[in-house]
Amino acid sequence: MSNLSLEIAASALAAQQTGMDTVSENLANATTPGYVAETPNLTTMPVPGPNGVGSGVEVLGISQVPAQLAQTVDNQAQANLAQATARQQVLQQIQSLFPEPNGSGAISSQLASFWNAWDAIDQNPTSPAPYTQVVEQAQGLATTFNQTAQELAQAGADASSRLSSLVAQDNTLLAQVAQLNGQIVTVASSGASPNALVDQRNQVVSQLAKDLGVQATDQPNGTVTLAVGGITLVQDTTATSLAVQQSVALSSVGGSAGGLLQSLNSDLPGIQQQLDATAQDLASAVDGLLSQGYTTTTGMAGDPLFVLAGTSGPNATTTGITAATLSVNPTVVADPQGTLAVSSVGGSGTSANGANAQAIAEAGSAQTGPISYTPAGSTSLKTAGNPNADYNTLIQQIGSTVQQQNATVQTATSVATAAQQNLEEIAGVNTSQQLIAMLSYQHAYQASADVVNSANQMLQSLIQAV
């Protein structure tokens, strides 16, 4: 009987010691990212002892707290937050390129100064100074449009570079998940615990969720399958390498990559297109209004003011003008007073005036509606888009988009925080609970030790009696 007591007590000591070791491991990793709390699986010995008494306790293994659903929810929430944040960063970079309304180089204030400069010509059409002022204002506008277009292109290049770096990094992580899958299967088949490897894999998968929005599916053999948009990226020990394809469907990729793709495929092209439209309408409107007037020096038609970069002279083209290619006609720069058609009357011997300059000032100052003009020698009324309205629409579009995205990030942050807290409550290490478990294991260990001492004393007494 004493031998059986010793055996039962010895199994209890081993089991309680395993419990204390598990608690120590949990507390040591209380702040380790991706760590899932562990617990020993205890069961009675399968072979009963004599007289119906059990034969002790054994440790079947160390299991992790089941938290697959909470982990999946957290991965999705973190992916949504990463996607919203990546797009927000690009949008904020774009917004900084348009320092409206009163920032240095603001296009709206430059447009206002440009239109006002024409009024000065009307007041003194014989003085060369206001003509020079108009040209300088036009050059300033063209330069700002050019620079803004370049900066938008650079913002796109920056986002594309971030996306390429992200994909290169994630290809390494995908290969790491495949490798960990193989290691987990090998360790589990040997009878050892793969929990540390599972924790490491969970951390990598969480990063991939933030980067790409991957969905993870646990398999019966202990491996995990990763997919994005229905496309499998990791299965068992095989990983698929990704390549950057900017035209990929936005709905198929999440995480930071999804946010960058949305900016590259939608936000940046849309803003660039609207800026190009503003530049084109500025050229069309100003040159159209100039076409209905005459120069004060010759009484003849003048030259276009805004032209496609690389062209010049009276026949310079405005076709294909974008924000990047908007330029001021070199012939006008060389002789503003002799080439700008600011008078409403033409021909030799007439009294030149600045009435057409005044018409340009008034039409250009309009904030809405198309700009109308009738070319000299024609009776057909023509129209051009309003650059002020175009630009106001652009600024409103940027402001509204950034505001909406900020709200999206705020909501995603709240959801991600709640999901992470829920995961930590389920799978994380609760130090208070672990300390309570440690006391329980200690008390059981001490009680089992007392049984060993008692059984040992009984054996000694029996030996002495014999």
Legacy VTK file of the C-alpha trace (Angstrom):
# vtk DataFile Version 3.0
C-alpha trace
ASCII
DATASET POLYDATA
POINTS 466 float
0.000 0.000 0.000
2.806 2.355 0.841
4.536 1.599 -2.446
1.329 2.441 -4.316
0.975 5.655 -2.325
4.502 6.593 -3.231
3.854 5.913 -6.919
0.622 7.929 -6.918
2.242 10.792 -5.014
5.253 10.737 -7.350
2.999 11.043 -10.416
1.240 13.942 -8.701
4.549 15.675 -8.002
5.520 15.355 -11.667
2.133 16.618 -12.863
2.059 19.613 -10.504
5.634 20.433 -11.430
4.586 20.469 -15.098
1.740 22.796 -14.167
4.117 25.193 -12.424
6.503 25.030 -15.387
3.641 25.912 -17.709
2.661 28.893 -15.572
6.277 30.062 -15.576
6.369 29.807 -19.360
3.143 31.809 -19.651
4.328 34.553 -17.319
7.690 34.734 -19.100
5.864 35.370 -22.397
3.128 37.630 -21.055
4.273 40.428 -23.373
5.564 38.295 -26.251
3.729 39.198 -29.516
1.719 36.285 -30.904
2.118 34.115 -27.793
-0.916 32.000 -26.886
-1.326 30.926 -23.260
-0.682 27.243 -22.542
-2.199 24.792 -20.105
-1.232 21.215 -19.135
-3.677 18.430 -20.018
-3.937 16.174 -16.941
-5.739 12.836 -16.783
-5.878 9.830 -14.485
-3.600 6.868 -15.189
-5.349 4.452 -17.561
-4.470 1.359 -15.482
-6.280 1.216 -12.111
-4.430 0.105 -8.994
-5.430 -2.763 -6.634
-8.666 -2.689 -4.695
-10.141 -0.212 -7.209
-7.781 2.578 -6.190
-6.412 4.653 -9.071
-2.763 4.642 -10.018
-2.112 8.406 -10.190
-2.097 11.192 -12.763
-0.259 11.752 -16.021
0.336 14.705 -18.357
-1.059 14.057 -21.825
0.528 17.196 -23.240
0.528 20.971 -23.230
-2.241 22.624 -25.206
-2.808 26.217 -26.260
-5.983 28.114 -25.507
-8.301 27.698 -28.551
-8.677 31.134 -30.124
-8.976 30.562 -33.873
-12.122 32.670 -34.266
-10.768 35.560 -32.202
-7.503 35.396 -34.135
-9.347 35.484 -37.464
-11.436 38.463 -36.378
-8.345 40.297 -35.156
-6.427 39.614 -38.370
-9.290 41.012 -40.440
-9.634 44.089 -38.214
-5.896 44.793 -38.351
-5.931 44.333 -42.139
-8.772 46.847 -42.499
-6.935 49.350 -40.310
-3.681 48.911 -42.249
-5.508 49.385 -45.556
-7.270 52.527 -44.376
-4.073 53.954 -42.893
-1.975 53.307 -46.014
-4.498 55.141 -48.182
-4.803 57.941 -45.624
-1.042 58.530 -45.714
-1.025 58.894 -49.503
-4.071 61.174 -49.446
-2.496 63.387 -46.799
0.649 63.623 -48.911
-1.504 64.672 -51.865
-3.377 67.242 -49.796
-0.086 68.822 -48.723
0.636 69.586 -52.397
-2.366 71.947 -52.484
-1.776 74.502 -49.678
-5.215 76.033 -49.898
-6.568 78.514 -49.271
-3.753 80.812 -48.155
-0.610 78.727 -48.347
2.486 79.748 -50.231
2.015 78.976 -53.912
-1.709 78.269 -53.608
-3.120 78.010 -57.112
-6.404 79.690 -56.118
-4.630 82.869 -55.008
-2.403 82.797 -58.094
-5.466 82.542 -60.318
-7.049 85.523 -58.551
-3.895 87.604 -58.994
-3.663 86.561 -62.640
-7.213 87.699 -63.454
-6.709 90.955 -61.540
-3.571 91.703 -63.551
-5.652 92.009 -66.743
-7.661 94.827 -65.187
-4.504 96.895 -64.864
-3.998 96.697 -68.638
-7.482 98.091 -69.215
-6.692 101.025 -66.957
-3.460 101.851 -68.801
-3.262 100.029 -72.176
-0.305 102.097 -73.424
2.032 101.252 -70.541
4.212 98.125 -70.927
4.320 97.458 -67.163
0.873 95.785 -66.748
1.559 93.552 -69.770
4.752 92.357 -68.141
2.834 91.757 -64.924
0.302 89.550 -66.741
3.090 87.483 -68.290
4.845 87.081 -64.952
1.594 85.938 -63.334
1.046 83.477 -66.191
4.575 82.103 -65.834
4.060 81.693 -62.103
0.846 79.768 -62.695
2.440 77.533 -65.321
5.374 76.805 -63.034
3.068 75.906 -60.134
1.016 73.591 -62.332
4.212 71.955 -63.614
5.630 71.481 -60.119
2.364 70.153 -58.711
2.146 67.617 -61.531
5.713 66.519 -60.808
4.983 66.218 -57.097
1.873 64.148 -57.805
3.963 61.883 -60.003
6.496 61.596 -57.177
3.721 60.704 -54.723
2.742 57.909 -57.106
6.344 56.765 -57.375
6.650 56.755 -53.581
3.491 54.669 -53.198
4.653 52.280 -55.911
8.036 51.909 -54.209
6.353 51.179 -50.873
4.207 48.551 -52.560
7.222 46.880 -54.165
9.108 46.791 -50.860
6.039 45.385 -49.133
5.665 42.597 -51.681
9.359 41.688 -51.448
9.102 41.515 -47.655
5.912 39.468 -47.766
7.369 36.936 -50.193
9.932 36.186 -47.489
7.172 35.904 -44.870
5.097 33.576 -47.069
8.092 31.286 -47.480
8.587 31.414 -43.712
5.002 30.276 -43.084
5.481 27.343 -45.473
8.689 26.388 -43.662
7.006 26.626 -40.251
4.170 24.435 -41.528
6.691 21.700 -42.258
8.446 22.095 -38.918
5.165 21.962 -36.990
4.117 18.733 -38.699
7.527 17.164 -38.025
7.594 18.134 -34.350
3.989 17.051 -33.745
4.592 13.663 -35.387
7.516 13.070 -33.028
5.226 13.495 -30.016
6.769 16.808 -28.955
4.861 20.070 -28.560
4.990 22.461 -31.557
3.383 25.307 -29.597
6.385 27.622 -29.847
6.439 27.151 -33.609
2.680 27.792 -33.793
3.150 31.042 -31.875
5.880 32.089 -34.276
3.668 31.264 -37.254
0.729 33.180 -35.782
2.896 36.271 -35.540
4.000 35.979 -39.167
0.425 35.392 -40.345
-0.720 38.468 -38.414
1.872 40.573 -40.228
0.772 39.156 -43.572
-2.815 40.022 -42.694
-1.786 43.637 -42.070
0.236 43.757 -45.269
-1.984 41.843 -47.704
-5.224 40.995 -45.919
-4.519 37.245 -46.096
-7.129 34.790 -44.803
-5.769 31.875 -42.767
-7.421 28.458 -42.604
-6.204 25.842 -40.114
-5.783 22.329 -41.530
-6.225 18.999 -39.677
-2.529 18.155 -40.037
-1.507 21.298 -38.122
-0.598 23.393 -41.134
-2.261 26.649 -42.136
-3.384 27.654 -45.625
-3.129 31.312 -46.622
-5.131 32.930 -49.395
-5.839 36.409 -50.769
-8.945 37.057 -52.823
-9.501 33.331 -53.324
-5.933 32.779 -54.548
-3.913 30.366 -52.419
-0.521 31.718 -51.428
0.618 29.045 -48.946
-0.453 25.416 -48.801
1.396 22.881 -46.658
5.087 23.583 -47.338
4.600 25.390 -50.664
4.532 29.176 -50.970
3.676 31.273 -54.034
5.784 34.366 -54.732
3.946 37.608 -55.448
4.754 40.240 -58.053
3.542 43.838 -58.218
0.705 44.288 -60.693
-0.806 47.708 -60.230
-3.905 46.873 -62.261
-4.951 44.048 -59.908
-8.566 44.234 -58.757
-8.845 46.302 -55.582
-11.299 43.869 -54.014
-8.794 41.005 -54.102
-6.098 42.585 -51.939
-6.399 44.066 -48.476
-4.052 45.385 -45.843
-1.470 48.058 -46.595
-1.087 46.744 -50.146
-4.795 47.254 -50.782
-4.628 50.847 -49.537
-1.626 51.613 -51.731
-3.287 50.047 -54.768
-6.416 52.109 -54.205
-4.328 55.273 -54.160
-2.349 54.248 -57.242
-5.340 53.068 -59.269
-7.971 55.581 -58.204
-6.964 58.535 -56.036
-3.823 59.718 -57.799
-5.112 59.278 -61.388
-8.379 61.022 -60.529
-6.644 64.014 -58.970
-4.103 64.226 -61.782
-6.900 64.137 -64.347
-8.747 66.970 -62.626
-5.573 69.049 -62.366
-4.886 68.456 -66.070
-8.441 69.543 -66.892
-7.896 72.765 -64.923
-4.685 73.501 -66.830
-6.328 72.723 -70.183
-9.342 74.911 -69.428
-7.089 77.747 -68.248
-5.259 77.694 -71.571
-8.443 77.304 -73.621
-10.284 80.069 -71.786
-7.485 82.648 -71.831
-6.421 81.946 -75.400
-10.062 81.869 -76.518
-10.739 85.263 -74.939
-7.564 86.653 -76.498
-8.731 85.428 -79.922
-11.577 87.949 -79.917
-9.251 90.955 -79.504
-6.435 92.833 -81.199
-3.048 94.120 -80.144
-2.672 97.783 -79.235
0.479 98.113 -81.326
-0.573 96.678 -84.692
-4.338 96.385 -84.487
-3.911 92.797 -85.572
-4.657 89.461 -83.925
-2.232 88.484 -81.192
-0.588 85.287 -80.065
-1.943 82.692 -77.618
-0.629 83.168 -74.096
-0.697 79.591 -72.820
0.718 76.898 -75.088
1.897 73.321 -75.053
5.487 73.233 -73.821
7.884 73.234 -76.761
5.652 75.257 -79.118
5.665 78.999 -79.724
4.513 81.792 -81.987
1.045 82.785 -83.215
0.220 79.225 -84.267
1.459 77.494 -81.122
-0.806 74.632 -80.138
-2.847 74.151 -76.989
-3.810 70.615 -77.954
-2.736 68.044 -75.389
-1.929 70.547 -72.650
-1.679 69.006 -69.198
-0.573 70.394 -65.867
2.898 69.065 -66.635
3.068 70.611 -70.133
1.367 73.978 -69.561
3.717 76.738 -70.717
3.766 80.436 -71.589
4.317 81.315 -75.241
7.952 82.435 -75.670
6.931 85.043 -78.284
4.597 86.643 -75.747
7.311 86.610 -73.113
9.607 88.400 -75.548
7.048 91.112 -76.471
3.970 91.136 -74.204
2.536 94.449 -75.420
2.994 93.592 -79.071
1.451 90.107 -78.875
-1.373 90.227 -76.304
-4.695 91.060 -77.999
-6.168 93.262 -75.270
-8.029 95.778 -77.488
-11.617 95.414 -78.657
-10.922 97.258 -81.921
-8.496 96.428 -84.658
-7.060 97.774 -87.848
-4.684 100.650 -88.510
-5.558 104.133 -87.457
-8.030 103.013 -84.804
-7.945 104.029 -81.205
-6.712 100.965 -79.317
-8.119 100.241 -75.886
-7.922 97.626 -73.133
-11.547 96.505 -73.319
-10.688 92.897 -74.162
-8.313 92.788 -71.213
-11.190 93.930 -69.041
-13.371 91.198 -70.557
-10.717 88.642 -69.678
-10.525 89.950 -66.111
-14.295 89.766 -65.674
-14.779 86.377 -67.358
-11.830 84.868 -65.589
-12.994 86.026 -62.189
-16.248 84.086 -62.545
-16.251 81.099 -60.196
-18.922 79.061 -61.981
-20.207 78.443 -65.474
-18.388 78.164 -68.799
-16.362 81.042 -70.243
-17.778 82.330 -73.556
-15.966 84.165 -76.363
-16.386 85.020 -80.046
-13.162 84.944 -82.070
-12.443 88.060 -84.139
-13.948 87.814 -87.607
-16.445 85.174 -86.499
-20.037 85.258 -85.368
-19.941 81.867 -83.667
-20.010 81.912 -79.897
-17.630 79.432 -78.369
-17.131 78.277 -74.810
-14.313 76.952 -72.669
-14.312 75.274 -69.291
-13.957 77.457 -66.218
-10.547 76.877 -64.571
-11.727 78.416 -61.297
-14.654 76.000 -61.107
-12.393 73.112 -62.097
-9.906 73.918 -59.390
-12.556 74.502 -56.725
-14.025 71.092 -57.561
-10.575 69.539 -57.252
-9.898 71.066 -53.836
-13.352 70.087 -52.578
-12.792 66.556 -53.871
-9.449 66.248 -52.083
-10.785 67.730 -48.848
-13.869 65.533 -48.846
-11.890 62.374 -49.637
-9.335 63.058 -46.902
-12.079 63.832 -44.387
-13.911 60.602 -45.221
-10.707 58.602 -45.022
-9.825 60.102 -41.647
-13.223 58.974 -40.382
-12.638 55.513 -41.859
-9.301 55.253 -40.069
-10.876 56.370 -36.813
-13.584 53.710 -37.064
-11.109 51.017 -38.131
-8.867 51.915 -35.192
-11.715 51.412 -32.726
-12.663 48.065 -34.270
-9.048 46.878 -34.390
-8.446 47.885 -30.776
-11.542 45.999 -29.627
-10.581 42.913 -31.658
-7.065 42.914 -30.258
-8.321 43.283 -26.685
-10.752 40.409 -27.231
-7.958 38.204 -28.573
-5.728 39.053 -25.630
-8.511 38.251 -23.181
-9.068 34.850 -24.790
-5.595 33.763 -25.805
-3.265 36.125 -23.999
-1.667 35.664 -20.608
-3.792 36.870 -17.706
-1.203 37.325 -14.979
-3.768 37.283 -12.176
-5.204 33.968 -13.345
-1.743 32.542 -13.813
-0.744 33.455 -10.253
-3.884 31.784 -8.934
-3.054 28.679 -10.970
0.497 28.746 -9.606
-0.794 28.756 -6.014
-3.098 25.842 -6.830
-0.218 23.818 -8.314
1.991 24.706 -5.339
-0.600 23.568 -2.803
-1.188 20.315 -4.690
2.555 19.784 -4.959
3.030 20.366 -1.224
0.166 18.000 -0.374
1.661 15.314 -2.625
5.031 15.846 -0.965
3.357 15.318 2.419
1.935 12.031 1.121
5.434 10.958 0.107
6.747 11.773 3.573
3.919 9.901 5.283
4.324 6.851 3.075
8.047 6.904 3.690
7.539 6.996 7.464
5.132 4.059 7.251
7.694 2.046 5.319
10.397 2.872 7.833
8.139 1.801 10.712
7.327 -1.450 8.953
11.005 -2.186 8.337
11.890 -1.532 11.986
9.041 -3.777 13.166
10.306 -6.625 11.038
LINES 1 467
466 0 1 2 3 4 5 6 7 8 9 10 11 12 13 14 15 16 17 18 19 20 21 22 23 24 25 26 27 28 29 30 31 32 33 34 35 36 37 38 39 40 41 42 43 44 45 46 47 48 49 50 51 52 53 54 55 56 57 58 59 60 61 62 63 64 65 66 67 68 69 70 71 72 73 74 75 76 77 78 79 80 81 82 83 84 85 86 87 88 89 90 91 92 93 94 95 96 97 98 99 100 101 102 103 104 105 106 107 108 109 110 111 112 113 114 115 116 117 118 119 120 121 122 123 124 125 126 127 128 129 130 131 132 133 134 135 136 137 138 139 140 141 142 143 144 145 146 147 148 149 150 151 152 153 154 155 156 157 158 159 160 161 162 163 164 165 166 167 168 169 170 171 172 173 174 175 176 177 178 179 180 181 182 183 184 185 186 187 188 189 190 191 192 193 194 195 196 197 198 199 200 201 202 203 204 205 206 207 208 209 210 211 212 213 214 215 216 217 218 219 220 221 222 223 224 225 226 227 228 229 230 231 232 233 234 235 236 237 238 239 240 241 242 243 244 245 246 247 248 249 250 251 252 253 254 255 256 257 258 259 260 261 262 263 264 265 266 267 268 269 270 271 272 273 274 275 276 277 278 279 280 281 282 283 284 285 286 287 288 289 290 291 292 293 294 295 296 297 298 299 300 301 302 303 304 305 306 307 308 309 310 311 312 313 314 315 316 317 318 319 320 321 322 323 324 325 326 327 328 329 330 331 332 333 334 335 336 337 338 339 340 341 342 343 344 345 346 347 348 349 350 351 352 353 354 355 356 357 358 359 360 361 362 363 364 365 366 367 368 369 370 371 372 373 374 375 376 377 378 379 380 381 382 383 384 385 386 387 388 389 390 391 392 393 394 395 396 397 398 399 400 401 402 403 404 405 406 407 408 409 410 411 412 413 414 415 416 417 418 419 420 421 422 423 424 425 426 427 428 429 430 431 432 433 434 435 436 437 438 439 440 441 442 443 444 445 446 447 448 449 450 451 452 453 454 455 456 457 458 459 460 461 462 463 464 465
